[in-house]
Amino acid sequence: MKPGIHPEYRPVVFRDRTADYAFLTRSTATSDKTVEWEDGNTYPVIDVEISCASHPFYTGTQRVLDTAGRVERFERRYGRGAR
């Protein structure tokens, strides 16, 4: 690797505020905000909107879509196709 052209790869905390969940990993992402982690060190923190703690696929709280209603609404709007 050429020196001086790659971003710094360092520990960063990613925090999902909606689920009150955070994890420490290594990343090249940068942030002006910092947080003190469980080990006593201070790391940059990146706030994310969704993580494995709040995503419906991982939590099992998926909402059921009314697919029948969507199909009927499509057929009303555009008519039944010629078959």
C-alpha positions in Angstrom: 0.0 0.0 0.0 1.2 3.5 -0.8 1.8 5.6 2.3 -0.2 8.7 2.9 -3.2 8.0 0.6 -5.3 5.7 2.8 -7.7 7.0 5.5 -6.9 6.2 9.1 -8.4 2.9 10.2 -9.2 3.1 13.9 -11.7 2.1 16.6 -15.1 3.8 16.3 -18.3 3.4 18.3 -21.5 3.1 16.2 -24.6 4.0 18.3 -28.3 3.3 17.5 -30.1 5.8 19.8 -33.6 4.3 19.1 -32.7 0.9 20.5 -30.1 2.2 23.0 -27.5 0.0 21.4 -23.9 0.7 20.7 -20.9 -1.4 19.5 -17.2 -0.8 19.1 -15.6 -1.7 15.8 -12.8 -0.5 13.5 -13.6 1.9 10.7 -12.4 4.7 8.6 -15.5 6.8 9.4 -14.9 10.1 11.1 -16.9 12.1 13.6 -16.4 15.2 15.7 -18.5 13.6 18.6 -16.8 11.3 21.1 -18.0 8.9 23.7 -16.3 7.2 26.7 -16.5 3.5 26.2 -16.8 0.7 28.8 -13.0 0.2 28.8 -12.5 3.9 29.9 -11.1 5.1 26.5 -12.7 7.8 24.4 -13.6 7.0 20.9 -15.4 8.8 18.0 -19.1 8.0 17.9 -21.3 7.7 14.8 -25.0 7.8 15.3 -27.0 5.5 13.0 -30.7 5.4 12.3 -31.0 1.6 12.2 -28.9 -1.3 13.4 -29.4 -5.0 14.1 -31.0 -4.0 17.4 -33.8 -2.0 15.8 -34.2 -3.4 12.3 -37.5 -5.3 11.9 -35.8 -8.2 10.1 -33.4 -8.9 13.0 -35.8 -8.2 15.9 -38.8 -10.2 14.5 -41.2 -7.3 14.7 -41.9 -7.0 11.1 -45.2 -5.4 10.2 -47.5 -7.3 7.9 -48.2 -5.6 4.6 -51.7 -5.7 3.2 -50.7 -7.2 -0.1 -54.2 -8.2 -1.1 -55.4 -4.6 -0.6 -52.5 -3.4 -2.7 -53.3 -5.8 -5.5 -56.9 -4.8 -5.5 -56.1 -1.1 -5.6 -53.7 -1.7 -8.5 -56.4 -3.6 -10.4 -58.9 -0.9 -9.8 -56.5 1.8 -10.9 -55.2 0.1 -14.0 -57.8 -2.5 -14.8 -57.3 -6.2 -15.0 -54.7 -7.1 -17.7 -55.6 -9.2 -20.7 -54.7 -12.9 -20.1 
